[in-house]
Amino acid sequence: MEMLLAGNDDVLIRLREQYKSSKVISREHSEVGFFTTFLQQDRNDLCIDGKSFQIGDVDGSVNGIDGAVGFVLYIKNGFISMLEGYTNAIDKWPEVDDEIVLTYDSGNERDVERLKRKWA
């Protein structure tokens, strides 16, 4: 979540504040990933103009396989709704002892301008 919400843009700043006050209401795991659903209560001041969009520019390498897993954060009606982790280049979600090395799909530096087009 830290990487998905990183940046100095006002939207990312509000999403970080949402995340701090959100509650996990469910977690679903499968062999190929997971879903974590969040609930945001009494924080209309942090709403992102009622917009719905996704942030999915974080990938993970597992055991030397680049892009083995990916992550998508769903924003629905202006609030963090769900985090999805999925397999991409491997058949099964990594075991606890497998090392996941996270990177942005744009390289070492995040392309915030590209992200902003999703919520502009």
N, CA, C and O of each residue as an XYZ file, in Angstrom:
480
protein
N       0.824     -1.196      0.000
C       0.000      0.000      0.000
C       0.864      1.254      0.000
O       0.506      2.270     -0.596
N       2.000      1.170      0.672
C       2.872      2.335      0.738
C       3.275      2.796     -0.662
O       3.246      3.990     -0.960
N       3.647      1.847     -1.514
C       4.051      2.222     -2.870
C       2.858      2.673     -3.706
O       2.980      3.622     -4.480
N       1.723      2.024     -3.570
C       0.541      2.406     -4.346
C       0.072      3.817     -4.001
O      -0.489      4.506     -4.853
N       0.293      4.249     -2.774
C      -0.198      5.553     -2.325
C       0.896      6.614     -2.245
O       0.648      7.720     -1.764
N       2.096      6.293     -2.709
C       3.218      7.235     -2.616
C       3.077      8.375     -3.619
O       2.609      8.177     -4.740
N       3.488      9.568     -3.200
C       3.510     10.717     -4.095
C       2.976     11.961     -3.426
O       2.268     11.883     -2.422
N       3.318     13.115     -3.987
C       2.924     14.393     -3.401
C       1.670     14.986     -4.008
O       1.309     16.116     -3.680
N       1.000     14.263     -4.877
C      -0.240     14.741     -5.465
C      -1.346     14.781     -4.404
O      -1.386     13.932     -3.514
N      -2.243     15.770     -4.501
C      -3.329     15.912     -3.517
C      -4.197     14.662     -3.416
O      -4.619     14.292     -2.321
N      -4.467     14.009     -4.542
C      -5.287     12.792     -4.523
C      -4.579     11.699     -3.735
O      -5.199     11.038     -2.902
N      -3.301     11.503     -3.984
C      -2.554     10.470     -3.263
C      -2.460     10.785     -1.778
O      -2.508      9.879     -0.946
N      -2.326     12.048     -1.446
C      -2.283     12.457     -0.035
C      -3.605     12.130      0.647
O      -3.613     11.602      1.758
N      -4.732     12.442     -0.013
C      -6.046     12.121      0.580
C      -6.255     10.619      0.683
O      -6.829     10.140      1.660
N      -5.798      9.872     -0.312
C      -5.933      8.417     -0.253
C      -5.112      7.834      0.892
O      -5.549      6.879      1.535
N      -3.942      8.385      1.156
C      -3.153      7.919      2.314
C      -3.912      8.173      3.613
O      -3.917      7.325      4.505
N      -4.550      9.331      3.722
C      -5.346      9.635      4.915
C      -6.537      8.690      5.023
O      -6.874      8.237      6.117
N      -7.174      8.392      3.896
C      -8.278      7.415      3.900
C      -7.785      6.074      4.416
O      -8.421      5.458      5.272
N      -6.659      5.626      3.897
C      -6.129      4.322      4.275
C      -5.870      4.249      5.782
O      -6.144      3.226      6.410
N      -5.349      5.320      6.353
C      -5.078      5.350      7.796
C      -6.343      5.143      8.620
O      -6.292      4.524      9.683
N      -7.473      5.649      8.146
C      -8.705      5.559      8.925
C      -9.656      4.466      8.424
O     -10.758      4.321      8.951
N      -9.239      3.696      7.410
C     -10.109      2.655      6.873
C     -10.059      1.392      7.731
O      -9.136      1.172      8.514
N     -11.088      0.581      7.548
C     -11.161     -0.697      8.255
C     -11.243     -1.815      7.229
O     -11.946     -1.699      6.225
N     -10.521     -2.894      7.487
C     -10.613     -4.076      6.635
C     -11.888     -4.809      7.008
O     -12.098     -5.166      8.167
N     -12.749     -5.032      6.002
C     -13.999     -5.736      6.303
C     -14.001     -7.167      5.783
O     -14.807     -7.986      6.224
N     -13.091     -7.479      4.836
C     -12.968     -8.875      4.408
C     -11.641     -9.092      3.703
O     -11.052     -8.175      3.132
N     -11.193    -10.344      3.763
C      -9.990    -10.776      3.053
C     -10.309    -12.114      2.407
O     -10.802    -13.035      3.057
N     -10.020    -12.200      1.125
C     -10.218    -13.449      0.394
C      -8.888    -13.840     -0.236
O      -8.225    -13.020     -0.870
N      -8.509    -15.094     -0.055
C      -7.256    -15.599     -0.610
C      -7.567    -16.765     -1.537
O      -8.498    -17.535     -1.301
N      -6.775    -16.882     -2.591
C      -6.859    -18.046     -3.466
C      -5.437    -18.438     -3.835
O      -4.476    -17.820     -3.376
N      -5.306    -19.456     -4.656
C      -3.965    -19.878     -5.067
C      -3.287    -18.846     -5.954
O      -2.063    -18.854     -6.087
N      -4.070    -17.953     -6.565
C      -3.495    -17.010     -7.527
C      -3.543    -15.557     -7.067
O      -3.220    -14.658     -7.844
N      -3.939    -15.310     -5.824
C      -3.944    -13.928     -5.348
C      -4.821    -13.699     -4.143
O      -5.126    -14.620     -3.385
N      -5.223    -12.440     -3.978
C      -6.045    -12.077     -2.833
C      -6.852    -10.814     -3.138
O      -6.530    -10.047     -4.046
N      -7.905    -10.626     -2.352
C      -8.701     -9.403     -2.343
C      -8.853     -8.960     -0.896
O      -9.205     -9.765     -0.033
N      -8.594     -7.704     -0.629
C      -8.843     -7.117      0.683
C      -9.815     -5.969      0.471
O      -9.541     -5.052     -0.302
N     -10.958     -6.019      1.162
C     -12.000     -5.000      1.016
C     -11.975     -4.072      2.219
O     -11.861     -4.512      3.363
N     -12.085     -2.767      1.935
C     -11.999     -1.738      2.964
C     -13.332     -1.012      3.116
O     -14.145     -0.967      2.193
N     -13.533     -0.452      4.294
C     -14.693      0.392      4.576
C     -14.184      1.708      5.132
O     -13.314      1.742      6.002
N     -14.736      2.774      4.620
C     -14.386      4.119      5.063
C     -15.631      4.734      5.695
O     -16.663      4.842      5.032
N     -15.557      5.134      6.942
C     -16.718      5.701      7.622
C     -16.437      7.114      8.083
O     -15.359      7.426      8.587
N     -17.445      7.966      7.897
C     -17.426      9.318      8.466
C     -16.212     10.132      8.050
O     -15.680     10.894      8.858
N     -15.762      9.991      6.817
C     -14.627     10.774      6.330
C     -14.937     11.369      4.956
O     -14.115     11.291      4.043
N     -16.116     11.958      4.812
C     -16.484     12.581      3.541
C     -15.512     13.685      3.155
O     -15.404     14.035      1.980
N     -14.802     14.238      4.137
C     -13.801     15.274      3.844
C     -12.638     14.738      3.019
O     -11.896     15.518      2.421
N     -12.467     13.414      2.975
C     -11.379     12.809      2.221
C     -11.828     12.235      0.878
O     -11.012     11.658      0.159
N     -13.093     12.378      0.529
C     -13.625     11.833     -0.716
C     -12.920     12.474     -1.916
O     -12.656     13.676     -1.926
N     -12.621     11.657     -2.919
C     -11.976     12.124     -4.146
C     -13.074     12.439     -5.166
O     -13.208     11.743     -6.171
N     -13.850     13.481     -4.906
C     -14.867     13.985     -5.834
C     -15.808     12.912     -6.367
O     -16.310     13.049     -7.483
N     -16.061     11.858     -5.614
C     -16.978     10.807     -6.029
C     -16.499      9.981     -7.210
O     -17.291      9.259     -7.815
N     -15.216     10.072     -7.551
C     -14.678      9.391     -8.729
C     -14.353      7.928     -8.441
O     -14.077      7.536     -7.307
N     -14.395      7.137     -9.512
C     -13.980      5.740     -9.447
C     -12.839      5.526    -10.436
O     -12.936      5.921    -11.598
N     -11.769      4.906     -9.976
C     -10.600      4.636    -10.813
C      -9.750      3.593    -10.116
O     -10.041      3.194     -8.989
N      -8.684      3.149    -10.797
C      -7.772      2.156    -10.237
C      -6.345      2.692    -10.298
O      -5.983      3.476    -11.175
N      -5.552      2.240     -9.333
C      -4.120      2.481     -9.324
C      -3.472      1.110     -9.363
O      -3.673      0.296     -8.462
N      -2.691      0.853    -10.409
C      -2.119     -0.481    -10.561
C      -0.741     -0.473    -11.172
O      -0.445     -1.272    -12.061
N       0.101      0.418    -10.706
C       1.433      0.543    -11.300
C       2.538     -0.104    -10.475
O       3.714      0.205    -10.669
N       2.173     -1.004     -9.552
C       3.162     -1.696     -8.726
C       3.170     -3.178     -9.097
O       2.140     -3.851     -9.073
N       4.364     -3.662     -9.440
C       4.563     -5.068     -9.781
C       5.561     -5.679     -8.808
O       6.281     -4.964     -8.111
N       5.596     -6.980     -8.768
C       6.548     -7.659     -7.907
C       7.291     -8.760     -8.627
O       6.701     -9.521     -9.395
N       8.580     -8.844     -8.382
C       9.399     -9.951     -8.871
C       9.473    -10.994     -7.765
O       9.626    -10.663     -6.589
N       9.362    -12.243     -8.156
C       9.421    -13.345     -7.201
C      10.457    -14.342     -7.700
O      10.386    -14.823     -8.831
N      11.414    -14.639     -6.841
C      12.467    -15.607     -7.182
C      13.096    -15.293     -8.537
O      13.361    -16.197     -9.330
N      13.333    -14.011     -8.796
C      13.998    -13.589    -10.022
C      13.098    -13.469    -11.237
O      13.586    -13.150    -12.321
N      11.801    -13.710    -11.098
C      10.868    -13.599    -12.221
C      10.228    -12.212    -12.176
O       9.382    -11.937    -11.325
N      10.640    -11.346    -13.099
C      10.102     -9.983    -13.145
C       8.612    -10.004    -13.483
O       8.166    -10.780    -14.328
N       7.851     -9.142    -12.811
C       6.421     -9.034    -13.074
C       5.628    -10.264    -12.699
O       4.556    -10.504    -13.255
N       6.140    -11.053    -11.758
C       5.468    -12.292    -11.358
C       4.102    -12.023    -10.726
O       3.162    -12.798    -10.901
N       4.006    -10.922     -9.993
C       2.740    -10.561     -9.346
C       2.468     -9.082     -9.593
O       3.373     -8.315     -9.922
N       1.221     -8.703     -9.431
C       0.835     -7.301     -9.573
C      -0.212     -6.936     -8.544
O      -0.784     -7.800     -7.879
N      -0.453     -5.642     -8.424
C      -1.385     -5.132     -7.425
C      -2.240     -4.033     -8.037
O      -1.751     -3.218     -8.820
N      -3.522     -4.013     -7.674
C      -4.433     -2.967     -8.118
C      -5.215     -2.479     -6.910
O      -5.788     -3.272     -6.163
N      -5.230     -1.164     -6.729
C      -6.032     -0.542     -5.685
C      -7.235      0.097     -6.358
O      -7.086      0.938     -7.245
N      -8.425     -0.305     -5.935
C      -9.668      0.197     -6.511
C     -10.221      1.328     -5.653
O     -10.359      1.193     -4.437
N     -10.531      2.431     -6.296
C     -11.185      3.561     -5.641
C     -12.576      3.635     -6.238
O     -12.731      3.747     -7.454
N     -13.594      3.572     -5.381
C     -14.983      3.558     -5.840
C     -15.725      4.719     -5.188
O     -15.731      4.863     -3.966
N     -16.343      5.532     -6.014
C     -17.090      6.697     -5.532
C     -16.251      7.577     -4.614
O     -16.760      8.159     -3.656
N     -14.952      7.667     -4.921
C     -14.075      8.569     -4.191
C     -13.381      7.991     -2.977
O     -12.641      8.700     -2.297
N     -13.603      6.716     -2.689
C     -13.013      6.096     -1.502
C     -12.290      4.793     -1.843
O     -12.682      4.076     -2.764
N     -11.234      4.497     -1.090
C     -10.544      3.215     -1.229
C     -11.558      2.111     -0.972
O     -12.258      2.108      0.040
N     -11.618      1.178     -1.909
C     -12.604      0.114     -1.822
C     -11.962     -1.257     -1.639
O     -12.342     -2.021     -0.752
N     -10.965     -1.563     -2.506
C     -10.404     -2.909     -2.470
C      -8.975     -2.903     -3.001
O      -8.622     -2.126     -3.889
N      -8.164     -3.793     -2.432
C      -6.816     -4.064     -2.920
C      -6.803     -5.481     -3.461
O      -7.225     -6.422     -2.788
N      -6.313     -5.623     -4.688
C      -6.178     -6.938     -5.302
C      -4.711     -7.234     -5.539
O      -3.969     -6.380     -6.024
N      -4.294     -8.437     -5.199
C      -2.978     -8.946     -5.553
C      -3.200    -10.136     -6.461
O      -4.032    -10.992     -6.160
N      -2.476    -10.211     -7.566
C      -2.721    -11.276     -8.540
C      -1.404    -11.797     -9.115
O      -0.392    -11.096     -9.142
N      -1.450    -13.035     -9.569
C      -0.291    -13.601    -10.238
C      -0.325    -13.175    -11.698
O      -1.382    -12.977    -12.298
N       0.875    -13.045    -12.238
C       0.995    -12.565    -13.599
C       1.858    -13.517    -14.427
O       1.447    -13.969    -15.496
N       3.029    -13.811    -13.937
C       3.969    -14.657    -14.678
C       4.291    -15.941    -13.922
O       5.218    -16.664    -14.286
N       3.538    -16.219    -12.886
C       3.686    -17.458    -12.125
C       2.300    -18.055    -11.924
O       1.297    -17.355    -12.062
N       2.235    -19.338    -11.600
C       0.956    -20.032    -11.503
C       0.305    -19.979    -10.132
O      -0.892    -20.231     -9.997
N       1.098    -19.647     -9.106
C       0.587    -19.707     -7.739
C       1.122    -18.523     -6.950
O       2.274    -18.125     -7.125
N       0.283    -17.955     -6.073
C       0.721    -16.837     -5.236
C       1.913    -17.297     -4.395
O       1.929    -18.425     -3.902
N       2.903    -16.431     -4.234
C       4.121    -16.821     -3.500
C       3.843    -17.302     -2.074
O       2.908    -16.852     -1.412
N       4.683    -18.224     -1.634
C       4.635    -18.689     -0.249
C       5.177    -17.584      0.651
O       5.822    -16.650      0.174
N       4.920    -17.691      1.931
C       5.340    -16.679      2.896
C       6.845    -16.432      2.839
O       7.292    -15.294      2.986
N       7.619    -17.475      2.631
C       9.067    -17.309      2.651
C       9.657    -16.879      1.300
O      10.864    -16.655      1.209
N       8.838    -16.759      0.256
C       9.322    -16.248     -1.030
C       9.475    -14.737     -0.934
O       8.633    -14.044     -0.363
N      10.553    -14.250     -1.496
C      10.799    -12.814     -1.459
C      10.127    -12.146     -2.652
O      10.339    -12.537     -3.799
N       9.311    -11.128     -2.364
C       8.684    -10.318     -3.404
C       9.402     -8.973     -3.407
O       9.422     -8.271     -2.397
N       9.991     -8.619     -4.547
C      10.677     -7.345     -4.702
C       9.757     -6.439     -5.521
O       9.483     -6.710     -6.690
N       9.282     -5.358     -4.888
C       8.319     -4.472     -5.531
C       9.010     -3.386     -6.351
O      10.052     -2.860     -5.962
N       8.405     -3.062     -7.494
C       8.875     -1.982     -8.349
C       7.665     -1.315     -9.001
O       6.570     -1.877     -9.038
N       7.886     -0.115     -9.510
C       6.861      0.543    -10.321
C       7.006      0.063    -11.757
O       8.118     -0.196    -12.217
N       5.892     -0.056    -12.463
C       5.990     -0.494    -13.852
C       6.659      0.547    -14.744
O       7.025      0.247    -15.881
N       6.822      1.772    -14.234
C       7.511      2.828    -14.979
C       9.006      2.883    -14.663
O       9.722      3.734    -15.191
N       9.479      1.977    -13.801
C      10.896      1.955    -13.436
C      11.102      2.318    -11.987
O      10.192      2.165    -11.171
N      12.285      2.797    -11.654
C      12.606      3.134    -10.266
C      11.813      4.322     -9.754
O      11.482      4.387     -8.570
N      11.505      5.260    -10.638
C      10.741      6.444    -10.261
C       9.301      6.287    -10.723
O       9.045      5.814    -11.830
N       8.381      6.676     -9.889
C       6.973      6.583    -10.217
C       6.580      7.681    -11.200
O       6.997      8.830    -11.056
N       5.777      7.325    -12.196
C       5.268      8.282    -13.167
C       3.916      8.805    -12.668
O       2.863      8.333    -13.096
N       3.960      9.780    -11.765
C       2.743     10.323    -11.156
C       1.880     11.025    -12.202
O       0.654     10.991    -12.106
N       2.490     11.651    -13.184
C       1.720     12.343    -14.225
C       0.843     11.356    -14.992
O      -0.297     11.677    -15.326
N       1.352     10.181    -15.268
C       0.548      9.145    -15.944
C      -0.610      8.701    -15.057
O      -1.720      8.478    -15.539
N      -0.345      8.574    -13.768
C      -1.411      8.196    -12.830
C      -2.506      9.250    -12.762
O      -3.691      8.919    -12.704
N      -2.110     10.521    -12.771
C      -3.069     11.607    -12.635
C      -4.118     11.596    -13.740
O      -5.237     12.064    -13.528
N      -3.782     11.076    -14.901
C      -4.750     10.995    -15.999
C      -5.914     10.090    -15.645
O      -6.991     10.221    -16.225
N      -5.720      9.171    -14.703
C      -6.792      8.250    -14.307
C      -7.865      8.946    -13.473
O      -9.024      8.531    -13.485
N      -7.495      9.980    -12.765
C      -8.485     10.663    -11.923
C      -8.736     12.103    -12.319
O      -9.513     12.796    -11.664
N      -8.101     12.560    -13.368
C      -8.281     13.967    -13.820
C      -9.662     14.199    -14.407
O      -9.975     15.312    -14.829
